[in-house]
Amino acid sequence: MSHLAPARHTGLVTRVGPGVITPHRVVVIGSGFGGLFGTQALRRRQDVEVTLIAPTAHHLFQPLLYQVATGILSEGEIAPSTREVLARQKNARVVLGAVTHVDLEARTVTSRVLGRDSVTPYDSLLVAAGAGQSWFGNDQFARHAPGMKSIDDALELRGRIFGAFELAELAQTPAEAERALTFVVVGAGPTGVEMAGQIAELANRTLKNDFRRIDPTQARIILVDAVDTVLPSFGERLGGAARRRLTDMGVDVRLGTKVTDVDATGITVMEPDGGSTRIEALTKVWAAGVQASPLGRQIAEQSGAGVDRAGRVQVLPDLTVPGHPEVFVVGDMMALDGLPGVAQVAIQGARFAAKQITRRLDGTPLEPRFEYVDKGSMATISRFSAVASIGRLRFSGFFAWVLWLAIHLVYIIGFKHRVTTLLHWAVSFLGRGRSERVATEQQVFGRHAIDVLPHGELPYIPTDPADGEVSGVAELEDRRRRTA
C-alpha cells in the first residue's frame, strides 16, 4: 500500500487552449527574505502554483544571527519552519534541495538533496538564492574564521566563543589563557560591530562571576577592517559614534588593517604603515565580504547578462535578465543602481517581481522598472545603544536602540517567535543572563568532519532495489558498497 498522497494541483488553473487547462507554474529559489516574501505575494492567485526550493527547511532572519552566536536567542526563534509559515497558503509547495542547475531554455530547475536529484519545470522563475560569505579569495581562512551567514555558522561560533572561556579556565600558562581570551572580529560593518559589542558584553556582564581561575573581563576583543571608518554605509557621524561606544566598552578598533593570514591559534594583519603584526587568538569571526550564489554566474552565462565582482547578476531595470522576461533575479543576487544587499531590497524586489507576474497573467501593462524605497539602516552596538539612519534623520544611543528593537520585532515571522524573542531580550538586556549558552563539540567540529569525508561516504538517501533507479543516488550507493 502506498503511503504517498496522490499528486494534486494546489491552486485553480488557467485556460491556455481549447480543452487544455494548466496552472501558471512559478518556481522560487531560496527561502530568505526574497524567496519567502515573493511566495507570499502570490498567495491570493488561485491560478498560480508556487514551488519554493531551498537547501534548508527554514526561513532565516539573518540580521539576528549574531544573537544566536552570542547566546541571546535560540536558532528556532530566528529560523521558523518554511512549511509552517506557508502552511495556509494552499497554492504554495516547499521542496528541500540545493539548486545545482537552471536551464533557461528548457525552463527547468535541478535541485539535489543527499545525492538525489529533482527537476522542476517553471513558467516564471524568481531567483532569490542570496549570498554567502566571501574571504576575498582566501577560502582556507574559513576553517579557523567562520562567517556569519547560516545557522551552522552561528552555532559553530557559539561553541567557539563560549568554549574559549572554558579553555582559558583550563590554561596552564598565562600565554595560553591570553590566547583563549582574545577574540578577533574581521569586518567593521553592521555584523562585525554587533558581534564585537556582544562579545564585549558577554565578557564584562554575563560571564564575569562564572569562573574561578580567570577574569572574563580581561578578555580582549579586537575589531579589524581594511576600511578607514566603522559602519562606512552609515556615514561619518554615526560611524564615529559607533566607534566611540565600542572603545568605551573596551573593544580595540583597528582600521586600515588588512588580514593576510589566519590559522588555528591566531591571525596576521598588515598595519596601515605596511608592517605585519601577529595576533594570538583562538576565536576569529569573519564578518567582511559577501559572494552571491554561484547560480548567478550560471544565469548570466546563459542569458548574456554581466556579473559584478561579487558574482551578482546585472539585471535589467525590471529585475529580469536579457532575453528571458520570465526570469527575475532579486536580493543579494542582483546588481542594479548600486542597491545594497539588505533585507528591504530583497523584500521589495520580490514583491515587485510577483506583481509583474500577476500583471502578465492579467494582461495588464508591466512596470518598466523597479523603484526601491529606502526605509533606512540600523545597527546595534550594545544594550541600550544603536545607530539608525532613516532618510535624512540620524539617531544614535538609546532611542535608536528602542527603534531597532521595534523594527526587528515586527519582521520576525510568527507571533510565538516574537513573544519568546521579547522574553529573551528582557533576560539579556535588562538582566545579565543569556538563555542559550549550550555548546557542543559537534557544533564546532561536525561540519569540518563532513567536509573531509571521502565522496563514497557522504550522507545520502537510502533506497531499496524495488524502488528502481533514483536520479543521482545509484552512483553514490555503488561507491559506498565498493568502499565498505
Helices and strands as residue ranges (DSSP letters): E 14-17, E 20-22, E 24-29, H 33-40, E 48-54, G 62-64, H 65-69, H 75-78, H 82-85, E 92-96, E 98-103, E 108-113, E 116-121, E 124-127, E 131-133, G 139-143, H 151-170, H 174-180, E 182-186, H 190-201, I 202-206, G 216-218, E 220-225, G 232-234, H 236-248, E 251-255, E 258-263, E 266-270, E 276-280, E 283-286, E 290-292, H 295-303, E 313-314, E 320-321, E 324-329, G 331-333, E 334-335, H 343-362, E 377-382, E 385-390, E 393-397, H 398-411, H 415-425, I 426-430, H 441-451, G 455-457, G 465-467, H 474-483
